[in-house]
């Protein structure tokens, strides 16, 4: 197809006339589809229904070490769950704490404790004149919401195809002791779906922060979420790399089973150094007598071991892989050659990132919503919802069925073409 920028005013006007006719046809379908979040579809949730049957009133709820999961105890989680999540996260079970149902809650709690009580004896952040956080962009809106809630100043750091711009990260943390952390989604990132390169991980491990209480918030939410068996991204394990680099305490690593079993009813985990673990447990003793051990046991008996979890995730991939491929194919069919947008083709995770022409993202999302498809608000992938180029859009293809998704992507590409043609036409006129 001819690039829009090379079209004449007359050609663009004719293109817009045809596009608007197609848009009205889709609008008349009366679609009502919410694609704002990356959530599993019903078929994915059905994969875990057997987990509801592994425990019943006649089950022995005693762990291998004799712990009765119905009672108090095991502050850091039952040993079987620490072993399972340790294999999932590639960490020693002794370096893991099993929490409740949400890793996002653990991240919020970690920021909150640093705010009120400090990290490993350092000054609580609430007593400092200013606290800053580095935020790779485009990035995960819920991360940014946490730091914004506490009034922490967020500094955008541009993402590259290999991870955050490490020249910028290294310089900022070395020069500014008010920078206390950085958000990271290192594997199949939200929203790009890229994974940090070996060099990027090694440079993270060798940071020289001015702040002694600087921490990397390593949210490895998609470590198991591959789309393909033979094309999978590999990620260097950050805790081991930090230990090798002489920075063993610099990382908090988070994960959960939320998109593996049941979102909201899974188990979350934190992996960190022994020194950080002492700091965490000291506070945790005052917060709880232990998290839901029955649910931990349920997960362990459902999967058996990490091999059971790997097979389970293959079934997830079989369900969502056709959706990613359909979304990518429709964008290729309808947008390739027009030079009005680019998109990622991830090998895993839950999102595809689309970049429109500058100044078009909000208009594209608004047009889609007007025709019945609600997408993540434009700007959400930046701190304070402020995308300076108004170009970034997060596409979440997992929840709709394949038919609805295909119609939604036809609409989306139509909205991209309308917004882009109008922008270029206005510039030519």
Secondary structure, DSSP 8 states (H G I E B T S, - for coil): ---GGGS-HHHHHHHHHHHHHHHHHHHTT---EEESS----HHHHHTTGGGGGS--TTS--B-TTS-BTTSS--TT--HHHHHHHHHHHTS-GGGEEE-SS-HHHHHHHHHHHHHHH-STTS--GGGSS--EEEEEES--HHHHHHHHHTT-EEEEEEEETTEE-HHHHHHHHHH-TTEEEEEE--SS-TTT-----HHHHHHHHT---SSTT-EEEEE-TTTT-BS-SS-------HHHHHHHTT-TTSEEEEEESTTTS-TTSS-EEEE--HHHHHHHHHHHHHH-S---HHHHHHHHHHH-SHHHHHHHHHHHHHHHHHHHHHHHHHHHHHHTTS-SEEE---SBSS-EEEEESTT-HHHHHHHHHHTTEEE--TTTTSGGG--TTS-EEEE--SSS-HHHHHHHHHHHHHHHHHHHHHHHHHHH-
